[in-house]
Amino acid sequence: MAEERREFPSLQSWTVFGLNGDWGFESTVEETENHLSHASTHHGIYDLQVREDDDWQMVQKQGSQFVVNDQPFYVNGFNTYWLMVFAADQSTRGKVSELFHQASSAGLTVCRTWAFNDGQWRALQTSPSVYDEEVFKALDFVISEAKKYKIRLILSLTNNWDAYGGKAQYVKWGKAAGLNLTSDDEFFSHTTLKSYYKAHVKTVLNRVNTFTNLTYKNDPTIFAWELMNEPRCTSDPSGDTLQSWIQEMAVYVKSIDAKHLVEIGLEGFYGPSAPDRAKFNPNSYATQVGTDFIRNHQTLGVDFASVHIYADSWISQTISDAHLQFTKSWMEAHIEDVEKYLRMPVLFTEFGVSAKDTGYNTSFRDTLISSVYKTLLNSTKKGGSGAGSLLWQLFPDGTDYMNDGYAIVLSKSPSTSNIISLHSTRIATFNSLCSTKCKWGCKKKNPLEEFLYHDDL
């Protein structure tokens, strides 16, 4: 069934020609009313009845697109970083299931979450290579539960920031072992600290899930491994230190697990290798944090690009149209660069706006989300590299005390929920109707295209 092309009795041809030229998708599309008869609206949630695959296959990369079972896999997803910690406590474990249920009902297909908690409360890794089995079982549960709701996971392996331990905790462990360390950035260069990180990678990738009996490195529920959340190395603005670390660790992950995709976890700042692109950075400081979007993503073993979007953190905490203008130009610049230089998909793996910002209201949040989705659809309809986005962040009911300002509770946000669900429907429709044997580019308008890309977000 996975290899089958969908056939219809009365068809309109829709042929598209690709940006990359090396391969593309063909789709034959039925009249809109027949397709949309499969879509239903229930309490603001759009459900698309798409063909079920017999099995659950790995996400792969082909050219500049993600594919599953030889069909495109454009992504509408979300972040909820704390799932493992909630699953470790029986009193809050149910919130994990509740969240996946709500996300699935909105058509969301990918969740990004932490596969680390280094030396903190409810730590997964209590000291180098020492693990709390109950917390590991909690991560097992998160993965098994995601599969039940047909949600795939991007698992991040450590943090640039202090939350959940991250590189600062690795440095503390190194100091406790007698190493002479003076900067948290030595995480990227000191042999012992790198060995600690590699040991964690090896342990996680080789973990056998106690719920499914599947080794993580063989589990299709895992979409990708992320080397680190938002790596920065400000002690070396040239970018050489971080580049060396990325090169070493990407190859190391692939040496253990050649099946899964790997991404770095970058925010997307342009660095010294592309001075002409620095104009797209949100500020001059962004060029000095040791990251280099194009150079970093040219690394062997890195399969797709990651970019974050935080106009309210990077430009101004006062809401304005400048946030929307920046978001659009930031996204378009990165989509252009992955197509021109990198020839890989790009996921905008974090984006959002904080309710704590001056001038914030739900209407602005809806406008921002719609703007991100519209920019992505402009790429999708051409078979472009804009492969999807992940909201920061989705919360279930009753978890407001964890809210950092960016939380979206779908049941309390009907307008936002409708926007998310409609985008999911469009992406699911597109994914279900195309095969990797075709050519991209819309040769003629048809009713389905108007549904997918109509400017009503």
N, C-alpha and C positions, 0 to 999 in steps of 0.2 A: 504493500500500500504506500510506503514512504516514497518509492520511486515513481509512483503513478502520476501522470499529469491529469489534472482535473478537466473533464470534457463536458460540454453542454450541448443540448440539442439545437439551439438556435443562437449563433454566436456572432459577435462583432470582433474583428481582429484589432489588436492594440499592440503595436510594435514600437520598441523603444531602443534608442542607440546610445551606447555607453560613453561615459566620460573617460574611462580608462582604455577602452579599445581592445583589451585583451580577452574579456569575456563579459557576459551580461545575463539578463534574464529575459525570457519570453513570456508573455501572458496573453491568454485569450480570455476575453471578458464578456460575460453575459450582460444583458440589459440590467440597468440599475435596480429596477423594481424587483427583479428576481433575487439579486444579491441582498438587497436591504430587507427582504422578507426574513432573512436569517438574523437580522439585528433587532433586538428588543430593548425597550427602556423600562426600568423598574426602579422606582425611588431614586431616579437620577443616575442609576448605574446602567451602562450600556453593556450588554452581553452579546458577543458574536459567536454564533455556533459554527465553529470551524472543524475541519476534519481532524479526528483524533488519530495520532500515529499509534501503531501497534507497540512501539517501544520508545524509550526515552533516550535520545541520542546526544552525544557530545555536541556542543556548539563549536563550529570550526570557522576559520577565516578563509575566504576565497577572494583574492584581489582586495578590493576595498570594502567588501561587505562581510557580515557574519552570515553563516548559513547553518541550517539544521535540516538533515534529510534532504539535501539538495534544494532547499527552498530558502529564500532570504529570511533573516531574523533581525529585523529592525526592532529596537528596544524602547519600551516605555517602562521605566522602573523607579525605584525609590531607595533611600537609605534608611536604615534603622540600626545604628551601630551597637546597641546594647543587648541584642537578643540573647547572646550566650549567658550573660550575667542574670537576665531575667529567667532564663530556662534553668539556671542552677538552683533556683529557689522554688519549691513546689507551690508556694503561695502566689507566685507571679508567673509561673510557667504557662498558664492558660492564656496570658496576654500575647505570647508568641503565636499561638494558634489563632487567636482572635485577629491579630494583625494580618497574618497571611490570608485569612478568610476575607477580610475587608479589601486587602490589596488585590486579591484574585478577582473579587467581585467587580472591581474597577478596571479589570483587564491588565493589571500590571504584571510583568513577567520576569523581572530581575530585581533582586534586592542586594544591596551592598552592606556588609556588616563585618565586624571585627572577629578575626580568628586569633586574637591575642588578648591577654591581660597580664601584664608583666609586673609581678611583685606588688600588686595593689590589693585592695579589698576584693575578695572573690577571685583571686588571681588564678589564671590558667597555669602560668609558669611561675612558680613561687621563688625559684632561684634557677640559675642556668641548668637546663636539661632536667629539672625536677618539676613534676606536674601534679596538679590536684585532679585525681581521676574523676571525682564528681563533677568538676567543672568541664572536663573533657567530655563526659557523658552529656552534659548540657549542650555542648557544641554538636555532638552527635544528634541530639534531639532536634536542634534547629535545622540541620541539614535534612533529616528524615521528614520533618514536618513541612519544610519547603517543597519537597518532592510531592507530598500529598496534594498540595495546592498548585502544582505545576509552575512553581516559581524557582528560578535558578539564582545562584548566589555568586557574587564576587566577594571573595574572602581576602581581607587585608591582613598582612602578616606582622606588622608592627606600626608604630606611630612616630612621626617626627616630633609631636608635641608630648607634654608630660602626662596628659590624660591616658589612663590605662597603662602607664609605665613608659613605653616607648624607648627612644634612644637614650634618654636621661637615665632610665632604670638600668639599661645595659652598662652605662658608664659607672653607675653606683656599684653594680656587681663587680665590675673590673677593679674599682678602687678597693672594694672589700677583699679582693683577691691579691692585693698588693701592687697593682699596676699604678704607675705614675701618670695620671691623666689630668689634663687641665681644661678640657673643653668637651661639651657634649658632642661636638662634631667629630671627635675622634672615634665615634661609633663607626664612621664611614671608612676609617683608614687603619685602625689598630687591629693587628692580626688576631689577637685573642677575642676582641669584641665581635669581629666578623665571624669567628668560629662559633661564638655563642648564638649569633643570628642564624648561621647555617644549620646548627644543631636543631634550632626551633623549626626551621623550614622542613628539615628532614623528618622530624617527629610528626609534624602536622600532616604532611603529604602522605606519609606511610601509615597514618592512623587507620585502624579498622573500626568502622562505625558499629557501635554496640546495638543499634536498633536495626540496621540494614545488613550488617556483615559485609558491607562494601568498603574497600580501602578508599580513602579520600581521593587518591590520585586516579582511581578508576571510576569515580562517581560522576555521571553526566549532570547531576543536579548542580555541581559546581561549574559555573560559567567560566571563571578565570581566577587566577591568583594575582593579588596586588602586592608588590614588593614592600610598599610602605605608604601610609597615609601622608600625603603632602610633604615629601622629602624636601628639605632645604639644607644647604651647607654654607651659611653666611661667612664662615671663616675663609672660604676660598671662592671669591666672586668669579674667578676664571671659569669655574665649572668643572675643572679637571678632576677634583677629588670625588665629587658626586658621580661624574661620568664613569670613573674607574670602578666605583662601587656598583653602579647599575650593570656595567658590563660583566662583572664577576658574578653578581647574584642572579641575573637573568639566565645566564648559562647554567648556573648551579641548579636553579629550579627546574630547568628543562632536562638536566642530566638525571633528575629523579622522576620527573613527570613530563614526558614529551607529548602527552595527549591534550592537556589543558592549555588554554590561552594564558598569556602572561602580560600584565601591564604594570607600569611603574607606580602610578598613584599621584602623578604630578598635577600641579594647579594650572600649568600651561604658560608660564611666563617665558618670554623670549629672552635669550641671553646673547653672549658675545659672538656666537657663530652666525647670527642673523641680525646685524645692526639695523638693517632697513626695516625689520619688523618690530623693533622696540617701540615704535610709535603706537602700536596697538596695546602695549602694556598699560595697566591702569595708572601707574605712577613710575617715577624714575627709580624708586627703591626696588621695584620688581626685577630690575636687571642685575641687582647686586646680591641676590639670595643664593647664588650657586647653581641654579637650574638653567636649562637651555632646551626649550621645547623641541626644536628640530633635531639638534645633535643627540639629545638623550634618546629620542625615539628612533634614531637610525641604528640603535644597538642590536646586535644579534640576540635573538631570543625574545625580543619584545614584539608582541603581535598586534597590539592596537594602542592608540593614543588616548590619554585621559586628560580632561580639562575641567577645572572648576570655574564657577561664575558667581562672584560675590561683589557686585557693584557697591552694596551698602557697607561692606568692610573695607574695600579697596579705594573707593572714590569719596564717598560721603555717607554719613549715617542719617542724613536728611533726605527723604524721598524726593525724587525729581525725575523729569523726563530724561535727564542725562543718564540715569541708570538704564533706561530702556535702550537708549542710543548706544551706550557702551556694550550692553549685552549682545545686541545685534552685530556690531562690528567685530567684537571679540570672537563670537561664534563663526562668523563668515570668514574671518582671517584664518582660523584654525582648520576649518573645512577645506579652504583653498590650499593650505600648506600640506595637509595630509594627502590631498589629491595630486599636488604638484611635485612634492619632494619625497613623501613617505610611502605613498601607495598602500595605505592601511585604513581601517575604519577609525573613527574617533567617537568616543563616548564622552558626553558632558556629565561626568560622574557625580558632581554635586552642583546644585543651583537652588537658590531660594532667596527669601527676603525675611528679615526679622520683624516681628510685631513690636519690638522694642525701639525700632527706628523712628525718628521724628517724622511725623506726617504719614505714618503707616495707616493703611486701611485694607480691608479684604479686597476691595475693588482693585487696588494697585497690585496686590499679590496675584489676582486673577489675570490682570493685564500682563504682568511679567511672565507668568507661566505660559500664557497664550502666545506671547512673543517668542519664547524659546521653542515652543512646538511648531509655530509657523515657520521659523527659520529652518528647523529640521525637515519639515515637510517639503520645503523648497528644494532640499537636497535629495530627499527620498524619491520624489517623483521623477528625478533624473537618474536614479540608481547611484546616487552620490555616496560620499564617505561619511556623511553625517548620520551615524548609526543609531543614535538615540540619546536619551538623557535620564538621569536619576535625580528625583526631587530630594532635597534635604529639608525636612525629613518627615516620615510618616509615623504617626503615633496611634495606638488604639485608645479607646475611652479609658479614663481613670489613671492616666499616666502624666497628667499635667505637671506634676512636681518635677519631672525630668525635662521639661520644656526649656530649651535654650533660646526661645523666641521664634524659632523657625518651624516648629512643629505644626503639622497639618493633621487634624483628626477628621476623617472623611465624614463621619456621621454628624459632625457639628459644622461642616463647611459644604453645604449643598451646591453652591455655585462653583466652588473649586473642584468638588467631586465630579460635577458634570463635565467640566473642561478636561479633567484627567481621563474620564471614561470615554469621552468622544474621541480623544486622541488615541486611546488604546484601540478603539473600534476601527479607526482609520488604519492604524498600523497593522492590526490583525488581519483586516481585509486585504491589505496589500501583501502581507507575508503569505497569506493562504492562496492567493491567486497567481503567484509568479513561480517560475521554476528557473533554475540556474542555467537552463539551456537557451535562454532567450536573449534578445538585444534590448537595450534600454532606450528610452526617449519617446516622448509621446508624439506619434505621427499625426494622430487626429484626436480631437476632443471626443469624449464620450460621457455619458451620464455618470459612470462610476468615478471618473477622474474629478468631476465636479463635486461629488460627495467627498472624495479623499482630500481634495486640496482647496475647496471653496474657502474664500477668505471670510469666514464667519467666526473665527476664534476670538 
